[in-house]
Amino acid sequence: MKNIIIIGAGNIGTRHLQALKAVNIPLDITVIDPNPESLILAKERYNSMPAGQYNHIINYFKNYDKIKDEFDIAIISTHSDIRRMVIEQLFEVAHVKSFIFEKILFNKAEDYSIIGDLLKERNSQGWVNCTRRVIPFFRDKIKKWFNNKKILYFVSGSKWSLISNIIHYVDYMSYILEKVEFKIDFNHLDLKLEKFRIPNFLELNGTINLYFNEGSRGIINCYSSGNQPVIVDISSDNTRCILNEEYGKAWVNNNNKNQWEEYEAKILFTSQITTFLIEDLIKNNKCPLTPYEESMKLHLLTFEPLLNFLNKTFKKKFASYPFT
């Protein structure tokens, strides 16, 4: 039996928990959240899922007082501002072999290296849950068509939480191109800070431009109003792929002006993806998500320039990234 702990039983944390129910390996699951209502939601969502092959053991706690001292996997699905503290507290009472972290990883630059050093010190491995690189169509088709090509990657839609989700597109562009170095331009963002749906965090709308060294470019846009779906348009010299992510369809032209081919391109839910991620980690000690060190670089190349932009643009000054 493998021991798994989830810290943070909000919306994403409970989706990870739902996925564990279908894991075909016996599990002893611990869920930690200081909010009793979050634990009730976690229990309801777990119980709503179909029964799996195994009737896993599961315990819900508000703190670390009764937890085990050894875990095979920890899923850290808290907000960005407390994630470092949560990881440090967990290491004080338990050893963890492998971590899956939610994005945005942390809201201060110093936290990235501190936790990176701590993972090495404790002989733990970690990955960040940017999932496009593990979804079949994105992994097997788009990667093949555009790998090592000079590409234009365009994303646009309405009210889709641009800053909260930008790292997904940064990560996937990096995955396609096999590059982790880029420059980012925030000068075309709307000059209005919006309240995020999670209290104490903010959002921005407008356009972000990414420039990779070999000439590839990303244009990531979010409108503050309207109901436009998120459309992704990736093109190279001889291939173009247009995706409607909500609809789960893609239309592809491979060097043929008049012929478009339709593909299934479903964005899988966390409650689906985490099942096979956990099984792969347990059986093979492998995970196809973004390794911690790689994601750390992508996060810092994104959010440090954004912090500089905020402090140059707005009267209010920020010591940390006000995003999660």
Buried (B, 14 or more C-beta within 10 A) or exposed (E): EBBBBBBBBBBBBBBBBBBBBBBBBEBBBBBBBEEEEBBEBBBEBBEEBEEBEBEBEBEBBEEBEEBEEEBBBBBBBBBBBBBBEBBEBBBEEBEBBBBBBBBBBBBBBEBBEBBBEBBEEEEBBBBBBBBBBBBEBBBEBBBEBBEEBBBBBBBBBBBBBBBBBBBBBBBBBBBBBEBBEBEBEBEEBBEEBBEBEBEEBBBBBBBBBBEBEEEBBBBBBBBBEEEBEBBBBBBBEEBBBBBBBEEBBBBBBEEEEEEBEEBEBBBBEBBBBBBBBBBBBBEEEEBBBBEBEBBBBBBBBBBBBBBEBBEEBEEEEBEBBBBB
